[in-house]
């Protein structure tokens, strides 16, 4: 709350003063306040939980680079873990957020001030009744990514689109044991808009060996024991940049690329389960 209040006030100034120079200054200030928030989270975790971190692949990262970070999504704890772990290694994370979160007290306006993309998802049946809204979320992605050209940024996308549960896995007919099917449009468009600026794709896998059932509750109640994070650095080249909306061959190629990553991530989680039995 203490970190978000200055960001909320900055967001009000940003709304009332639509000048690019002022917006840039506000963005710099809000990024600093988010770093303070991440630092406070790290302190709170250290005081309330005795967490053993098992990290691999976090070397050779830089705060001066642009990154596209994709990750599996098990719990709200994922956001806390990424913020604490990466706060001094890469630029401040910008998350793709559900539209409803803009109304959450303290968090919503602060995230808006930080230029985080808010995505409004429509069901297939709703789009059939309102075809004019088709592609609206894609335009939101494009517009949001354009804002990140001016300063190093990490765009984070939990590409499953929702937190993993067994019920959701069954409902989505997921071909993976530990993951939901990935949604490729958002990151494909981010690569299309900022592809020449992204230095790397960071493929992150998060696993909670001792707290699989309710990791966020366990974190809040001081029962989180271990957090395992594996980071794979992938190149950004012409093979993953293209026109996702109009080039069907590229769209299929990109989906296969993401499917291969998700298959490997699924196997990795299986191996981690075996290691931490």
Rosetta silent file (secondary structure, phi, psi, omega in degrees, C-alpha in Angstrom):
SEQUENCE: XXXXXXXXXXXXXXXXXXXXXXXXXXXXXXXXXXXXXXXXXXXXXXXXXXXXXXXXXXXXXXXXXXXXXXXXXXXXXXXXXXXXXXXXXXXXXXXXXXXXXXXXXXXXXXXXXXXXXXXXXXXXXXXXXXXXXXXXXXXXXXXXXXXXXXXXXXXXXXXXXXXXXXXXXXXXXXXXXXXXXXXXXXXXXXXXXXXXXXXXXXXXXXXXXXXXXXXXXXXXXXXXXXXXXXXXXXXXXXXXXXXXXXXXXXXXXXXXXXXXXXXXXXXXXXXXXXXXX
SCORE:     score description
SCORE:     0.000 S_00000001
   1 L     0.000  -44.321 -178.033    0.000    0.000    0.000 S_00000001
   2 H   -64.210  -35.168  179.491    2.762    2.454    0.932 S_00000001
   3 H   -77.183  -30.799 -174.495    4.555    1.847   -2.365 S_00000001
   4 H   -82.011  -27.226 -178.533    1.416    1.987   -4.491 S_00000001
   5 H   -57.828  -47.383  176.322   -0.016    5.260   -3.101 S_00000001
   6 H   -60.972  -33.154  178.641    2.706    7.418   -4.781 S_00000001
   7 H   -70.379  -37.051  176.045    2.106    5.491   -8.018 S_00000001
   8 H   -61.963  -45.427  178.701   -1.642    6.113   -7.772 S_00000001
   9 H   -63.011  -41.314  177.030   -0.994    9.845   -7.334 S_00000001
  10 H   -63.116  -37.131  177.950    1.447    9.770  -10.256 S_00000001
  11 H   -63.106  -36.661  177.680   -1.209    7.993  -12.312 S_00000001
  12 H   -65.367  -44.038  175.698   -3.670   10.820  -11.622 S_00000001
  13 H   -59.956  -41.031 -179.174   -1.083   13.381  -12.820 S_00000001
  14 H   -63.156  -37.502  179.860   -0.483   11.211  -15.875 S_00000001
  15 H   -70.368  -36.575 -175.027   -4.200   11.169  -16.635 S_00000001
  16 H   -86.529  -22.271 -175.888   -4.578   14.920  -16.223 S_00000001
  17 L  -121.033   84.688 -173.664   -1.367   16.010  -17.993 S_00000001
  18 L   -81.132   61.939  179.115   -1.179   14.269  -21.375 S_00000001
  19 L  -118.417  130.454 -175.053    2.331   15.415  -22.331 S_00000001
  20 H   -54.016  -42.438 -178.579    4.976   12.875  -23.487 S_00000001
  21 H   -62.994  -41.381  178.135    7.822   14.413  -21.454 S_00000001
  22 H   -66.166  -41.312  179.375    5.732   14.305  -18.280 S_00000001
  23 H   -61.063  -40.071  179.202    4.658   10.730  -19.036 S_00000001
  24 H   -64.154  -42.971  178.324    8.293    9.654  -19.399 S_00000001
  25 H   -63.441  -41.246  179.343    9.185   11.212  -16.060 S_00000001
  26 H   -65.299  -39.494  178.628    6.197    9.587  -14.383 S_00000001
  27 H   -62.207  -42.014  178.067    7.135    6.194  -15.886 S_00000001
  28 H   -62.612  -43.297  178.864   10.675    6.513  -14.491 S_00000001
  29 H   -63.814  -44.396 -178.515    9.310    7.416  -11.058 S_00000001
  30 H   -66.311  -36.209  176.095    6.778    4.560  -11.103 S_00000001
  31 H   -62.783  -39.488  177.360    9.466    2.058  -12.117 S_00000001
  32 H   -64.493  -41.809  179.595   11.522    3.179   -9.116 S_00000001
  33 H   -66.854  -33.150  176.367    8.518    2.787   -6.813 S_00000001
  34 H   -68.161  -36.455  174.870    7.909   -0.696   -8.212 S_00000001
  35 H   -61.479  -40.806  176.645   11.534   -1.551   -7.432 S_00000001
  36 H   -62.263  -39.015  177.652   10.892   -0.358   -3.867 S_00000001
  37 H   -62.006  -45.189  178.978    7.799   -2.589   -3.790 S_00000001
  38 H   -62.245  -39.920  178.632    9.885   -5.583   -4.931 S_00000001
  39 H   -63.927  -40.837  179.136   12.493   -4.779   -2.280 S_00000001
  40 H   -67.315  -36.461  175.669    9.813   -4.644    0.408 S_00000001
  41 H   -61.418  -43.273  179.619    8.434   -7.995   -0.779 S_00000001
  42 H   -60.703  -41.279  179.393   11.906   -9.515   -0.472 S_00000001
  43 H   -65.488  -44.633 -179.347   12.179   -8.178    3.084 S_00000001
  44 H   -62.215  -42.810  178.964    8.716   -9.466    4.040 S_00000001
  45 H   -62.509  -41.079 -179.073    9.488  -12.928    2.640 S_00000001
  46 H   -64.492  -36.431 -178.028   12.772  -13.053    4.533 S_00000001
  47 H   -77.204  -37.953 -169.970   11.045  -12.132    7.801 S_00000001
  48 H   -99.501  -22.153 -178.187    7.943  -14.329    7.449 S_00000001
  49 L  -130.929  143.635  173.300    9.163  -17.382    5.496 S_00000001
  50 L  -100.846   79.456 -172.614   12.348  -19.421    5.596 S_00000001
  51 L   -89.698  133.693  169.147   12.488  -20.019    1.861 S_00000001
  52 E   -97.420  118.856 -179.648   15.204  -22.031    0.165 S_00000001
  53 E   -93.674  130.266  174.614   15.656  -20.707   -3.376 S_00000001
  54 E  -117.465   99.310 -171.531   16.852  -23.114   -6.064 S_00000001
  55 E  -116.831  134.115  171.931   17.725  -20.924   -9.052 S_00000001
  56 E  -136.595  138.001  174.976   19.388  -21.851  -12.334 S_00000001
  57 L    93.876    9.450 -176.972   19.925  -19.708  -15.429 S_00000001
  58 L   -90.679    4.171  178.557   19.753  -16.249  -13.832 S_00000001
  59 L   -80.650  164.669  174.495   23.310  -15.284  -14.798 S_00000001
  60 L    60.901   29.686  172.729   24.241  -12.969  -17.683 S_00000001
  61 L  -100.518  157.508 -175.926   21.065  -10.897  -17.445 S_00000001
  62 L  -141.625  143.520  176.366   21.149   -7.094  -17.694 S_00000001
  63 L   -76.663   -5.320 -179.320   18.925   -4.179  -16.691 S_00000001
  64 L   -97.902    4.885 -177.555   19.912   -2.471  -19.951 S_00000001
  65 L  -107.607  163.964  171.243   18.256   -5.072  -22.211 S_00000001
  66 E   -99.879  132.224  179.677   14.737   -5.696  -23.456 S_00000001
  67 E  -129.216  145.659  166.114   13.283   -9.093  -22.524 S_00000001
  68 E  -108.629  115.141 -175.760   10.127  -11.028  -23.305 S_00000001
  69 E  -106.693  123.568  175.796    9.518  -13.312  -20.326 S_00000001
  70 E  -117.265  143.940 -174.365    7.159  -16.275  -20.626 S_00000001
  71 E  -151.153  154.694  167.071    6.319  -18.514  -17.704 S_00000001
  72 L   -70.524  163.395 -173.045    4.008  -21.222  -16.454 S_00000001
  73 L  -137.326  105.089 -179.408    1.386  -19.956  -14.013 S_00000001
  74 L  -102.102  -33.968 -168.860    0.495  -21.893  -10.875 S_00000001
  75 L  -161.735  163.883  171.158   -0.358  -19.173   -8.364 S_00000001
  76 L   -59.603  -21.349  177.165   -0.292  -15.465   -7.533 S_00000001
  77 H   -59.120  -27.279 -179.914    2.959  -16.420   -5.798 S_00000001
  78 H   -56.440  -42.340 -178.756    4.537  -16.537   -9.273 S_00000001
  79 H   -65.649  -43.409  178.460    4.372  -12.725   -9.518 S_00000001
  80 H   -61.576  -46.228 -177.872    5.917  -12.287   -6.078 S_00000001
  81 H   -61.821  -44.347 -179.366    8.692  -14.784   -6.868 S_00000001
  82 H   -65.439  -40.637 -179.769    9.563  -13.144  -10.201 S_00000001
  83 H   -64.486  -45.740 -177.588    9.606   -9.652   -8.682 S_00000001
  84 H   -67.426  -44.651 -174.685   11.822  -10.662   -5.771 S_00000001
  85 H   -70.214  -39.663 -168.362   14.203  -12.794   -7.821 S_00000001
  86 H  -105.776    5.702 -171.568   14.651  -10.532  -10.854 S_00000001
  87 L   -60.472  -32.346 -178.890   14.342   -7.012   -9.416 S_00000001
  88 L  -107.733    9.543 -176.190   18.078   -6.279   -9.742 S_00000001
  89 L  -109.026  -32.624 -177.080   18.783   -8.474  -12.767 S_00000001
  90 L  -138.524  167.087  176.522   16.438   -7.189  -15.492 S_00000001
  91 L   -58.833  159.435 -178.954   14.254   -4.089  -16.131 S_00000001
  92 L   -54.346  135.817 -177.104   11.050   -3.822  -14.114 S_00000001
  93 E   -69.548  138.823  171.384    8.482   -6.407  -15.153 S_00000001
  94 E  -117.368  118.640 -173.451    5.408   -5.326  -17.107 S_00000001
  95 E   -98.607  143.799  165.550    2.609   -7.894  -16.855 S_00000001
  96 L   -75.966  119.170 -173.199   -0.272   -8.638  -19.184 S_00000001
  97 E  -118.402  150.988  173.744   -3.209   -8.239  -16.773 S_00000001
  98 E   -68.696  143.704 -176.247   -6.907   -9.075  -16.875 S_00000001
  99 H   -55.846  -35.396 -176.388   -9.096   -5.995  -17.360 S_00000001
 100 H   -62.115  -25.352 -176.044  -10.917   -6.628  -14.065 S_00000001
 101 H   -70.047  -14.459  179.274   -7.728   -6.034  -12.066 S_00000001
 102 H   -64.491  -21.085 -178.104   -7.789   -2.313  -12.900 S_00000001
 103 H   -92.897   -1.181  178.692  -10.505   -1.948  -10.220 S_00000001
 104 L   -71.501  126.649 -178.192   -8.473   -3.605   -7.427 S_00000001
 105 L   -54.945  140.439  178.157   -7.678   -0.937   -4.782 S_00000001
 106 L    71.133  -46.692 -173.716   -4.083    0.346   -4.807 S_00000001
 107 H   -77.251  -44.953 -170.698   -2.964   -2.214   -7.399 S_00000001
 108 H   -59.492  -56.274 -177.205   -5.143   -1.338  -10.408 S_00000001
 109 H   -67.801  -34.522  178.206   -4.301    2.352  -10.924 S_00000001
 110 H   -61.733  -43.539  178.458   -0.667    1.749   -9.953 S_00000001
 111 H   -66.025  -35.689  176.939   -0.354   -0.885  -12.692 S_00000001
 112 H   -65.010  -41.446  178.311   -2.033    1.479  -15.152 S_00000001
 113 H   -63.225  -27.211  178.948    0.484    4.200  -14.231 S_00000001
 114 L   -84.739    4.891  178.628    3.222    1.635  -14.943 S_00000001
 115 L    66.254   25.413  177.666    1.791    1.182  -18.490 S_00000001
 116 L   -72.122  137.905 -178.147    0.960   -2.466  -17.925 S_00000001
 117 L   -72.647  125.410  174.495   -1.332   -3.856  -20.651 S_00000001
 118 E   -99.273  122.545 -174.925   -4.857   -4.631  -19.435 S_00000001
 119 E  -106.306  129.057  174.939   -6.471   -7.339  -21.566 S_00000001
 120 L  -102.721  114.029 -177.081  -10.233   -7.765  -21.885 S_00000001
 121 L   -94.654  136.270  179.520  -10.979  -11.355  -22.902 S_00000001
 122 L  -115.923  141.692  176.769  -14.196  -12.202  -24.771 S_00000001
 123 L   -73.553  160.305  178.774  -15.782  -15.613  -25.101 S_00000001
 124 H   -59.091  -41.513 -178.811  -16.357  -17.100  -28.558 S_00000001
 125 H   -65.517  -36.966  179.576  -20.136  -16.794  -28.114 S_00000001
 126 H   -67.620  -39.224  179.659  -19.817  -13.117  -27.118 S_00000001
 127 H   -67.894  -30.908  176.498  -17.673  -12.353  -30.166 S_00000001
 128 H   -65.107  -33.927  178.512  -20.261  -13.996  -32.429 S_00000001
 129 H   -82.879  -25.233 -177.931  -22.821  -11.520  -31.094 S_00000001
 130 L  -130.473   68.884 -176.068  -20.367   -8.584  -31.164 S_00000001
 131 H   -62.196  -20.522 -179.543  -18.008   -9.164  -34.116 S_00000001
 132 H   -66.351  -17.207 -179.508  -16.845   -5.522  -33.969 S_00000001
 133 H   -90.812   -5.351  179.857  -14.856   -6.425  -30.839 S_00000001
 134 L   -64.017  128.855  179.951  -12.863   -9.151  -32.559 S_00000001
 135 L    86.833    0.877 -178.949   -9.190   -8.247  -32.450 S_00000001
 136 H   -63.993  -41.492 -179.633   -9.697   -5.545  -29.807 S_00000001
 137 H   -66.386  -30.667  178.767   -7.350   -7.278  -27.353 S_00000001
 138 H   -68.433  -41.571  177.286   -4.734   -7.546  -30.095 S_00000001
 139 H   -64.791  -35.934  176.025   -4.873   -3.806  -30.718 S_00000001
 140 H   -61.555  -42.833  178.060   -4.506   -3.246  -26.964 S_00000001
 141 H   -60.851  -47.033 -178.604   -1.369   -5.384  -27.025 S_00000001
 142 H   -61.218  -46.235 -178.034    0.062   -3.472  -29.969 S_00000001
 143 H   -64.018  -41.598 -179.206   -0.646   -0.071  -28.413 S_00000001
 144 H   -65.774  -42.071 -177.917    0.821   -1.086  -25.052 S_00000001
 145 H   -66.181  -30.732  179.031    3.998   -2.505  -26.558 S_00000001
 146 H   -60.861  -30.092 -178.340    4.617    0.712  -28.503 S_00000001
 147 H   -68.584  -18.572 -173.101    5.030    2.523  -25.155 S_00000001
 148 H   -93.299    6.104 -178.936    8.020    0.349  -24.266 S_00000001
 149 H   -68.373  -29.734 -169.083   10.259    1.424  -27.142 S_00000001
 150 H   -81.735  -15.374 -177.249   11.828    4.286  -25.224 S_00000001
 151 L  -151.133  148.593 -179.143   13.381    2.455  -22.280 S_00000001
 152 L   -53.678  136.674 -171.997   14.565   -1.100  -21.475 S_00000001
 153 L  -144.246  148.283  168.710   11.583   -3.222  -20.473 S_00000001
 154 E  -113.532  114.459  176.808   10.692   -6.758  -19.490 S_00000001
 155 E   -94.813  122.705 -177.629    7.300   -7.810  -20.809 S_00000001
 156 E  -107.077  130.637  177.352    5.909  -10.758  -18.839 S_00000001
 157 E  -134.361  116.826  169.689    3.216  -13.002  -20.243 S_00000001
 158 L   -81.103   93.899 -164.477    1.783  -16.027  -18.461 S_00000001
 159 L   -71.453   -9.139  173.904    0.870  -17.541  -21.795 S_00000001
 160 L   -71.611  -20.893  176.850   -1.510  -20.149  -20.363 S_00000001
 161 L    83.708   -7.792 -178.525   -3.867  -17.234  -19.709 S_00000001
 162 L  -163.400  160.864  177.125   -4.934  -18.548  -16.295 S_00000001
 163 L   -70.355  140.708 -175.901   -3.564  -20.232  -13.193 S_00000001
 164 L   -71.860  132.032  166.245   -3.135  -23.978  -13.601 S_00000001
 165 L  -140.630  159.893  177.928   -5.589  -26.354  -11.926 S_00000001
 166 H   -62.503  -36.932  179.496   -6.480  -29.950  -12.711 S_00000001
 167 H   -63.270  -43.890  179.070  -10.053  -28.867  -13.482 S_00000001
 168 H   -67.058  -35.251  178.482   -8.871  -26.291  -16.009 S_00000001
 169 H   -61.931  -43.989  179.306   -6.505  -28.839  -17.549 S_00000001
 170 H   -66.789  -44.671 -178.070   -9.379  -31.242  -18.134 S_00000001
 171 H   -62.858  -37.631 -178.456  -11.725  -28.517  -19.392 S_00000001
 172 L   -84.785   -3.328 -177.654   -9.134  -27.209  -21.865 S_00000001
 173 L    54.660   45.719 -176.061   -8.234  -30.756  -23.004 S_00000001
 174 L   -64.433  135.098  176.126   -4.596  -29.904  -22.410 S_00000001
 175 L   -80.397    0.857 -176.421   -2.071  -32.248  -24.038 S_00000001
 176 L  -107.209  152.542 -179.443    0.337  -31.527  -21.152 S_00000001
 177 L   -79.181  -34.302 -170.740    0.504  -33.167  -17.730 S_00000001
 178 L  -120.844    7.113 -172.041    1.458  -30.076  -15.734 S_00000001
 179 L  -140.478  157.886  168.368    0.415  -27.138  -17.914 S_00000001
 180 L   -89.907  159.070  177.997   -2.512  -25.540  -19.709 S_00000001
 181 L   -61.017  137.546 -179.225   -2.247  -24.981  -23.487 S_00000001
 182 L   -77.840  147.841  175.187   -0.288  -21.790  -24.262 S_00000001
 183 L  -103.186  123.645 -167.404   -1.919  -18.843  -26.020 S_00000001
 184 L   -96.822  -18.494 -170.286    0.424  -17.517  -28.664 S_00000001
 185 H   -62.011  -44.503 -175.174   -1.183  -14.326  -30.050 S_00000001
 186 H   -61.142  -48.696 -177.975   -0.080  -11.930  -27.291 S_00000001
 187 H   -74.190  -29.190  176.313    3.626  -12.753  -27.342 S_00000001
 188 H   -63.648  -40.075  179.508    3.656  -13.029  -31.152 S_00000001
 189 H   -71.465  -37.125  175.816    2.350   -9.466  -31.379 S_00000001
 190 H   -60.654  -41.224  177.993    4.829   -8.248  -28.777 S_00000001
 191 H   -67.616  -32.875  179.117    7.613   -9.769  -30.897 S_00000001
 192 H   -69.248  -41.001 -177.173    6.131   -8.163  -34.000 S_00000001
 193 H   -78.320  -42.180 -174.100    6.020   -4.680  -32.454 S_00000001
 194 H  -116.447   14.989 -173.538    9.270   -4.809  -30.456 S_00000001
 195 L   -54.801  -38.084 -178.811   11.044   -7.721  -32.118 S_00000001
 196 L   -72.827  -16.338 -178.608   14.033   -5.671  -33.232 S_00000001
 197 L  -100.083  -26.242  177.983   14.513   -4.384  -29.667 S_00000001
 198 E   -63.142  129.144  176.595   14.075   -7.597  -27.695 S_00000001
 199 E   -86.471  -36.571 -177.584   17.473   -9.027  -26.814 S_00000001
 200 E  -153.495  156.683  164.237   16.238  -12.378  -25.531 S_00000001
 201 E   -98.154  129.160  176.176   13.200  -14.453  -24.670 S_00000001
 202 E  -102.862  111.996  178.763   13.375  -15.676  -21.059 S_00000001
 203 E   -94.988  106.200 -172.765   11.572  -18.987  -20.684 S_00000001
 204 E  -107.270  135.249  173.976   10.908  -19.326  -16.939 S_00000001
 205 E  -119.319  125.813 -178.541    9.643  -22.407  -15.116 S_00000001
 206 E  -115.757  136.302 -177.915    8.442  -22.017  -11.506 S_00000001
 207 E  -145.083  138.365 -179.851    7.813  -24.940   -9.165 S_00000001
 208 L  -116.027   91.386 -171.226    6.886  -25.177   -5.464 S_00000001
 209 L   -57.785  -37.707 -173.334    7.990  -28.664   -4.330 S_00000001
 210 L  -104.822    0.367 -173.329    6.458  -28.542   -0.839 S_00000001
 211 L  -137.386   46.935 -175.382    3.521  -26.211   -1.455 S_00000001
 212 L   -71.219  -30.307 -172.290    1.732  -27.471   -4.554 S_00000001
 213 L   -75.102  -45.799 -175.608   -1.824  -27.331   -3.216 S_00000001
 214 L  -146.730   67.187 -173.370   -2.123  -23.699   -2.088 S_00000001
 215 H   -59.771  -37.183 -176.936    1.174  -21.855   -2.594 S_00000001
 216 H   -70.421  -42.046  176.363   -0.192  -18.334   -2.142 S_00000001
 217 H   -62.488  -42.253  179.169   -1.942  -19.145    1.143 S_00000001
 218 H   -62.761  -38.376  177.959    1.195  -20.927    2.330 S_00000001
 219 H   -63.490  -45.752 -178.226    3.280  -17.865    1.414 S_00000001
 220 H   -66.796  -29.875 -176.222    0.959  -15.519    3.335 S_00000001
 221 L   -97.679   10.967  173.989    0.916  -17.828    6.372 S_00000001
 222 L    76.791   22.570 -176.067    4.696  -18.271    6.515 S_00000001
 223 L  -109.643    4.058  178.319    4.716  -21.889    5.345 S_00000001
 224 L   -69.904  127.681 -174.879    6.507  -21.542    1.990 S_00000001
 225 L  -105.400  -49.049 -176.488    9.590  -23.782    2.100 S_00000001
 226 E  -139.982  141.268  172.814   11.219  -23.904   -1.333 S_00000001
 227 E  -125.251  122.239 -179.568   10.867  -22.055   -4.607 S_00000001
 228 E  -106.291  127.420  179.694   12.478  -23.596   -7.666 S_00000001
 229 E  -131.475  128.525  175.050   13.083  -21.392  -10.718 S_00000001
 230 E  -119.611  127.492 -177.948   14.671  -22.443  -13.997 S_00000001
 231 E  -117.941  122.224  175.603   15.442  -19.775  -16.609 S_00000001
 232 E  -109.697  127.679  179.839   16.211  -20.649  -20.224 S_00000001
 233 E   -95.774  123.533 -177.387   17.496  -17.861  -22.464 S_00000001
 234 E  -116.041  144.772 -179.933   16.279  -18.069  -26.058 S_00000001
 235 E   -74.372  153.529  172.245   17.420  -15.973  -29.044 S_00000001
 236 L  -107.966  111.171 -179.517   15.146  -13.518  -30.827 S_00000001
 237 L  -137.004 -174.784 -175.017   15.613  -13.908  -34.573 S_00000001
 238 H   -64.070  -21.340 -177.793   13.607  -13.789  -37.790 S_00000001
 239 H   -68.140  -21.834  179.928   12.228  -17.296  -37.221 S_00000001
 240 H  -116.510   12.012  174.726    9.967  -16.029  -34.403 S_00000001
 241 L  -113.095  136.468  179.670    9.179  -12.580  -35.807 S_00000001
 242 L   173.991 -173.562 -178.399    6.397  -12.086  -38.315 S_00000001
 243 L   -95.296   94.373 -175.193    2.798  -11.067  -39.022 S_00000001
 244 L   -65.355  -30.927 -174.709    0.752  -13.351  -36.782 S_00000001
 245 L   -78.822  -32.886 -171.427   -2.573  -11.937  -37.933 S_00000001
 246 L  -117.090  -14.402 -177.986   -2.121  -12.196  -41.696 S_00000001
 247 L  -105.112  100.731 -175.152    0.629  -14.748  -42.369 S_00000001
 248 H   -67.130  -35.439  179.844   -0.847  -18.231  -41.833 S_00000001
 249 H   -65.465  -43.997  177.951    2.454  -20.027  -42.423 S_00000001
 250 H   -64.775  -41.937 -179.624    4.190  -17.876  -39.793 S_00000001
 251 H   -57.823  -44.447  179.271    1.271  -18.320  -37.386 S_00000001
 252 H   -66.341  -42.343  179.552    1.542  -22.101  -37.650 S_00000001
 253 H   -62.166  -42.336 -178.833    5.333  -21.996  -37.312 S_00000001
 254 H   -66.768  -40.877  178.269    5.102  -19.781  -34.227 S_00000001
 255 H   -62.489  -38.353  177.335    2.518  -22.032  -32.595 S_00000001
 256 H   -66.710  -39.553  177.101    4.791  -25.041  -33.165 S_00000001
 257 H   -59.447  -46.518 -179.343    7.733  -23.130  -31.672 S_00000001
 258 H   -69.310  -36.477  177.937    5.725  -22.339  -28.540 S_00000001
 259 H   -61.954  -41.840  178.270    4.357  -25.898  -28.385 S_00000001
 260 H   -61.989  -42.327  177.956    7.922  -27.286  -28.380 S_00000001
 261 H   -60.920  -42.790 -177.731    8.855  -24.930  -25.527 S_00000001
 262 H   -70.009  -34.756  174.879    5.793  -26.050  -23.569 S_00000001
 263 H   -62.572  -45.093  178.831    6.533  -29.731  -24.150 S_00000001
 264 H   -64.912  -37.625  178.224   10.049  -29.252  -22.792 S_00000001
 265 H   -65.486  -40.038  178.309    8.671  -27.266  -19.836 S_00000001
 266 H   -61.006  -43.533  178.113    6.212  -30.072  -19.092 S_00000001
 267 H   -66.194  -38.303  179.223    9.063  -32.607  -19.047 S_00000001
 268 H   -61.638  -43.944  178.846   11.144  -30.281  -16.860 S_00000001
 269 H   -63.146  -37.913  174.966    8.375  -30.071  -14.252 S_00000001
 270 H   -59.782  -43.496  179.458    8.156  -33.875  -14.285 S_00000001
 271 H   -65.143  -39.963  178.736   11.909  -34.058  -13.619 S_00000001
 272 H   -64.479  -37.686  176.216   11.627  -31.512  -10.800 S_00000001
 273 H   -61.113  -40.803  178.885    8.846  -33.565   -9.246 S_00000001
 274 H   -67.323  -40.322 -178.753   11.114  -36.612   -9.312 S_00000001
 275 H   -66.479  -33.037 -173.508   14.052  -34.695   -7.833 S_00000001
 276 L  -105.898   24.306  176.345   12.014  -33.289   -4.960 S_00000001
 277 L   -63.011    0.000    0.000   10.094  -36.407   -3.938 S_00000001
